[in-house]
């Protein structure tokens, strides 16, 4: 149990650093108030979890500690729907209702499509 918690802890720190770097870089490049950095990170995270979760439960079994470290640790630290919620609220409170609605639709819609696409890609590559 202690090893699992340690791996999740380390993975979470790594995922959080990646989220900060990738999200911040994307947002800086976009130069807009729409939270594109968080949207980008959430979609990447959804694709990745769809791929890895499908891979790890079918054609490529991994140790439970590895699965927990990657899916709960790294990806849990990487994807943040709490940031999504906060940024959407900030847009709405700032009177940017269209952007707030667009953020909700794109984050959820592309996230679901990303999980589906990641799962299908995993099955195509590794079968089931």
N, C-alpha and C positions, 0 to 999 in steps of 0.2 A: 504493500500500500504506500509506503514512504517513497519508494522509487517512482511509482506512478505519479504521485503528487509533485515530486521534484521535476519529472519530465514535463508535466503539464505546466508547471511554473516557468521553467526555462523556455519552453515552446511559446507560452503566452507572452513572455518578454520579447522574444524574437518577432513574433507576429505583430506586436504593438509597435515595435521599432519600424518594421516594414510598412505598416499602415501609415505611420507618421511621415516616413520618407516618400512613399509613393503618392499618398493622398496630398501631401503638401506640395510636392513637385508638380503633380497634375493641376492642382488648383492655381498654383503660381503661373504655370504656362497658359492656362485658360484665361486668367485675368478677369473673371466675371464673378458676380455675387452668387450665382447658382452653384450649389455645393457639388461640383463635378468631381472633386478629389474623392469625397466619400462615396459617391455613386460608382466611380471607377473601382475603388477598393472593394465595395460590396459585390459588384458584378464579378470581378476576378475571384473573390472568395467563394461566391456561389458556384462558379464553374469548377473551381478547384475541389470544393467539398463534394460536388456531384460526381466528379471523376474519381477521387480517392476513395470515397465511401463505397462506391460501386465496385471499384477495383479490389478493395480490402475485404469485401464480403463475398467475393466470387472467385475469379480466376487467380488472384494473387493474395493469399492469406498472409497476414503479418502478425507478429506478436501483439498482444493486447496493449502493452506499454507503448509500442510504436504508434499504433492507431490512436491511442489517447493523446500522445504527445503532439501528433500532427493535426488531428481533427479538432480536438478540444483545446489544446495548447496553442499551436501556431495559428490555426484558422480562427479560433475563438478570440485570440488577441488581434488578429488581422481585420476581421469584419466587425463592424460596429453599427448596429442599428440604433444604438443609443445616440451616437453622433448624428445619424440620419434623422432621428426624431427631433433632437435639439435644433438642428439646422432648419428643418421644415417649420418648426414652431417659430424660429427667428424670422424666417421669410414671411410667414403669415402675420406675425406681429408687426413686421415692417411694412405691411400693406401689399406685399408681393404675392398675392393669392394665386396667381397663375403659375408662378415658379414653384410655389409650395405644392400645388396640385400636381404639377409636372414631375417634381421630385418624388412624390408618393407613387405615381403611376410608373415612372421609369425604374425606380429602385425595385419595386415589387415585381413588375412585369419582366424586366430584364433578369432579375434574380431567379425567378422561376424558370425562365427560358434557359438561363445559364446552368442551373442544376440539371435540367433535362438534357441539355447539350453535352455537359460533362459526363453524365451517366451514359449517354449513347456513344460518345467518343471512347469511353473506357471499354464498353462492350465490343465496339468495332475493333479496337486494338488488341484486346485480350480475351474476347469471347466470354461466354458464360454457359 
